[in-house]
Amino acid sequence: MKRKALFLDRDGVVNVDSGYVHEPSTCVFMDTIFDIVRGANRAGYAVVLITNQAGIGRGYFSLDQFQTFTQWMLAEFEQRDARIDRVYFCPHHPEFGLGQYRLACDCRKPQPGMLIQARDDLDLDMPSSLMVGDKHSDLEAAARAGVGHRFLFTPAGEENVELPLALGTRIALLSELMPWFEQNELAEPAHQPAPSTTISDETTSLKKGLPTAFR
């Protein structure tokens, strides 16, 4: 049976977007994000981070620094009994990327490459899945990948961001998502053993034997 997924953008949804976050000392987690991930885990959803990380391509931080920071972030979730199942990231930028990272790729949102790869890797039920992002490009990528439920997270004070009705629904608090998971806890209990987490980009996986490719 295909699994539903909770897709999350990282900066601006999981953590405060203070600009190219790549060190634990500058990471501030969003209120209730751990509750949301725990709820999704209990309801049997795969939790997947989908994140543009052009700071790598721009030379602001290295791939190794990103991976080290991501492993720290995943451990912070694990310590709170919350699990992120997979992390996909795009290091490219079509204008300001350096060397091999200057690329108009299919993985950088609003392109749907990362979500499509997640769908194929994890055998996901995209029409029943959720995407939460803080930019139109997050929701556009999800729509192109067939994600059925799309939410634009606009905290108090940011409500002036326009949102076409066809693109998704606005939420001001991440806690507004909890009913999605509470109604599924009994119907879809998560009996599967917890998978190990893979951090994936267009050529690299930290889990050997599971490379991913975005073309």
Backbone torsions as a table, in degrees:
resi	resn	phi	psi	omega
1	MET	NA	134.7	178.7
2	LYS	-68.2	145.3	178.7
3	ARG	-95.1	148.0	167.9
4	LYS	-78.0	157.4	178.2
5	ALA	-130.2	149.4	165.3
6	LEU	-106.1	107.5	176.5
7	PHE	-90.7	132.6	179.9
8	LEU	-126.4	129.8	162.9
9	ASP	-67.4	159.0	-178.5
10	ARG	-93.6	-75.8	-175.5
11	ASP	-67.5	120.4	-177.2
12	GLY	99.0	-9.0	177.4
13	VAL	-127.5	-56.1	177.3
14	VAL	-78.6	-43.5	179.2
15	ASN	-132.6	159.8	176.7
16	VAL	-62.2	134.2	-179.8
17	ASP	-87.1	90.6	178.9
18	SER	-97.1	3.6	176.0
19	GLY	104.4	104.6	174.1
20	TYR	53.3	51.0	179.9
21	VAL	-66.3	126.3	178.4
22	HIS	-151.0	12.1	177.6
23	GLU	-133.8	141.5	179.5
24	PRO	-55.4	-33.8	-176.5
25	SER	-66.7	-19.0	-179.2
26	THR	-108.5	6.4	-177.1
27	CYS	-96.1	121.1	175.0
28	VAL	-118.5	116.2	-177.7
29	PHE	-74.8	146.1	177.0
30	MET	-69.6	147.0	176.4
31	ASP	-57.9	135.8	174.6
32	THR	70.0	4.7	-178.8
33	ILE	-62.4	-35.6	179.0
34	PHE	-68.1	-37.8	176.7
35	ASP	-62.1	-41.8	-179.1
36	ILE	-63.9	-44.9	-178.7
37	VAL	-67.3	-41.2	176.0
38	ARG	-60.5	-42.8	178.9
39	GLY	-61.3	-42.6	178.3
40	ALA	-65.0	-40.2	176.5
41	ASN	-58.8	-47.7	-177.5
42	ARG	-63.8	-32.7	-178.3
43	ALA	-84.3	0.6	176.0
44	GLY	88.8	7.2	178.6
45	TYR	-76.7	142.6	165.3
46	ALA	-76.4	135.8	178.5
47	VAL	-107.4	121.0	-170.8
48	VAL	-130.7	125.4	173.3
49	LEU	-87.1	134.1	179.2
50	ILE	-126.6	106.3	-168.6
51	THR	-138.2	129.9	168.9
52	ASN	-76.1	129.1	179.5
53	GLN	-130.8	64.5	-179.1
54	ALA	-67.0	-13.1	174.9
55	GLY	-58.3	-29.5	175.5
56	ILE	-66.8	-51.9	-178.0
57	GLY	-64.6	-31.2	179.7
58	ARG	-79.7	-10.8	-179.6
59	GLY	86.4	13.9	-179.9
60	TYR	-75.1	-30.1	174.2
61	PHE	-155.0	161.1	-173.8
62	SER	-90.4	166.5	174.9
63	LEU	-60.2	-41.3	178.7
64	ASP	-62.6	-40.3	178.1
65	GLN	-64.0	-40.8	178.3
66	PHE	-63.0	-44.6	-178.2
67	GLN	-65.9	-40.5	177.9
68	THR	-62.9	-44.1	178.1
69	PHE	-63.2	-41.7	-178.6
70	THR	-64.9	-40.1	177.0
71	GLN	-63.1	-37.7	175.5
72	TRP	-62.9	-45.1	-179.3
73	MET	-61.9	-44.2	179.0
74	LEU	-60.9	-39.0	179.1
75	ALA	-65.8	-35.8	177.0
76	GLU	-61.9	-38.8	176.5
77	PHE	-67.8	-44.9	-179.0
78	GLU	-59.5	-38.7	180.0
79	GLN	-64.1	-20.0	179.7
80	ARG	-106.3	21.4	178.6
81	ASP	58.7	36.9	175.6
82	ALA	-125.6	144.7	-173.9
83	ARG	-129.5	127.3	169.3
84	ILE	-99.9	122.8	-170.9
85	ASP	-81.6	-32.4	-175.9
86	ARG	-156.0	145.3	176.7
87	VAL	-124.1	121.8	174.1
88	TYR	-114.1	137.1	179.3
89	PHE	-142.1	151.9	176.9
90	CYS	-114.9	121.5	-179.1
91	PRO	-92.5	1.2	-171.0
92	HIS	-84.5	161.6	164.5
93	HIS	-147.2	130.7	-173.8
94	PRO	-69.3	-22.4	-178.3
95	GLU	-111.5	-41.4	-169.6
96	PHE	-111.5	6.2	175.5
97	GLY	-68.7	148.6	180.0
98	LEU	-99.9	136.1	175.7
99	GLY	57.8	-127.2	-176.8
100	GLN	-65.0	-15.9	-177.8
101	TYR	-87.1	-6.0	175.1
102	ARG	-85.6	96.6	-168.9
103	LEU	-155.4	133.0	170.6
104	ALA	-87.7	88.6	-169.3
105	CYS	-94.5	178.8	176.5
106	ASP	-98.6	0.5	-176.8
107	CYS	-102.3	-25.5	-179.1
108	ARG	-70.5	122.0	176.9
109	LYS	-59.0	136.1	22.9
110	PRO	-87.8	7.2	173.4
111	GLN	-69.5	150.6	-171.2
112	PRO	-94.6	10.3	-170.4
113	GLY	-55.5	-43.3	-178.5
114	MET	-65.5	-40.1	180.0
115	LEU	-69.1	-38.5	178.5
116	ILE	-65.5	-39.7	177.0
117	GLN	-63.6	-41.7	177.2
118	ALA	-61.8	-42.5	177.8
119	ARG	-55.9	-46.4	-177.1
120	ASP	-72.6	-39.7	-178.1
121	ASP	-68.3	-38.6	-170.7
122	LEU	-108.7	1.3	179.2
123	ASP	55.6	62.3	-171.2
124	LEU	-96.3	148.5	173.6
125	ASP	-89.4	92.1	-172.6
126	MET	-67.6	-42.1	179.8
127	PRO	-60.4	-25.7	-179.5
128	SER	-96.5	0.9	-176.0
129	SER	-90.5	166.6	-178.2
130	LEU	-120.4	145.2	171.1
131	MET	-125.3	133.4	175.5
132	VAL	-122.7	121.3	178.1
133	GLY	-139.4	169.8	178.7
134	ASP	-113.0	6.5	178.6
135	LYS	-134.8	153.9	176.4
136	HIS	-56.8	-35.7	-177.8
137	SER	-61.6	-31.2	176.6
138	ASP	-63.9	-46.8	-177.7
139	LEU	-72.3	-33.8	177.7
140	GLU	-65.0	-42.6	177.2
141	ALA	-61.6	-42.8	-179.6
142	ALA	-65.2	-41.1	178.8
143	ALA	-62.1	-43.5	179.7
144	ARG	-64.5	-28.6	179.3
145	ALA	-88.5	-2.2	176.6
146	GLY	87.6	16.6	177.3
147	VAL	-69.9	126.8	-169.4
148	GLY	-78.7	-27.2	-173.7
149	HIS	-127.8	115.9	-171.1
150	ARG	-125.5	132.0	-174.3
151	PHE	-127.8	130.9	175.1
152	LEU	-98.8	114.8	-179.1
153	PHE	-85.1	110.4	180.0
154	THR	-127.4	94.5	-178.4
155	PRO	-60.3	167.6	180.0
156	ALA	-51.5	133.1	-179.0
157	GLY	98.5	-9.9	-178.9
158	GLU	-117.5	19.4	-174.2
159	GLU	-70.6	-7.6	-178.5
160	ASN	-77.1	-5.1	177.3
161	VAL	-70.1	119.9	-179.5
162	GLU	-72.7	147.5	179.8
163	LEU	-140.8	110.9	175.4
164	PRO	-59.6	136.1	-176.5
165	LEU	-56.1	-37.1	-177.6
166	ALA	-69.9	-18.1	-175.2
167	LEU	-83.8	-33.3	-179.4
168	GLY	166.3	-166.3	-177.2
169	THR	-119.6	140.6	-179.8
170	ARG	-86.8	138.0	170.6
171	ILE	-129.1	143.9	179.5
172	ALA	-99.1	-18.9	180.0
173	LEU	-133.0	137.6	176.7
174	LEU	-63.9	-27.5	180.0
175	SER	-62.7	-17.5	176.8
176	GLU	-63.8	-15.6	-179.8
177	LEU	-83.5	-16.5	-172.6
178	MET	-56.0	-39.0	178.9
179	PRO	-57.5	-28.9	177.9
180	TRP	-60.1	-37.0	-175.5
181	PHE	-91.6	-32.6	179.6
182	GLU	-64.4	-35.3	-178.9
183	GLN	-74.7	-12.7	-178.9
184	ASN	-104.9	-7.0	-173.3
185	GLU	-59.4	-42.5	-178.4
186	LEU	-82.6	-35.7	-176.5
187	ALA	-74.7	-30.9	-176.1
188	GLU	-134.0	66.7	-179.9
189	PRO	-66.2	148.2	-177.8
190	ALA	-91.9	92.8	179.0
191	HIS	-92.6	-7.4	-177.3
192	GLN	-69.2	144.2	173.5
193	PRO	-64.2	147.2	-178.1
194	ALA	-65.3	124.0	178.9
195	PRO	-77.8	157.7	172.3
196	SER	-75.5	152.8	-175.8
197	THR	-90.4	137.9	177.0
198	THR	-115.1	135.9	173.9
199	ILE	-104.6	120.6	-169.3
200	SER	-126.2	140.2	166.7
201	ASP	-128.7	-158.1	-173.5
202	GLU	-72.6	-16.7	-178.5
203	THR	-135.9	-11.1	-165.8
204	THR	-127.5	135.8	170.4
205	SER	-129.7	137.6	176.7
206	LEU	-73.4	-19.4	177.3
207	LYS	-95.9	109.0	-174.8
208	LYS	-59.2	141.6	-180.0
209	GLY	90.7	-4.4	178.3
210	LEU	-125.4	61.2	176.2
211	PRO	-70.3	152.7	174.1
212	THR	-121.9	155.6	-177.0
213	ALA	-139.6	129.4	173.6
214	PHE	-113.2	125.0	-178.0
215	ARG	-118.4	NA	NA
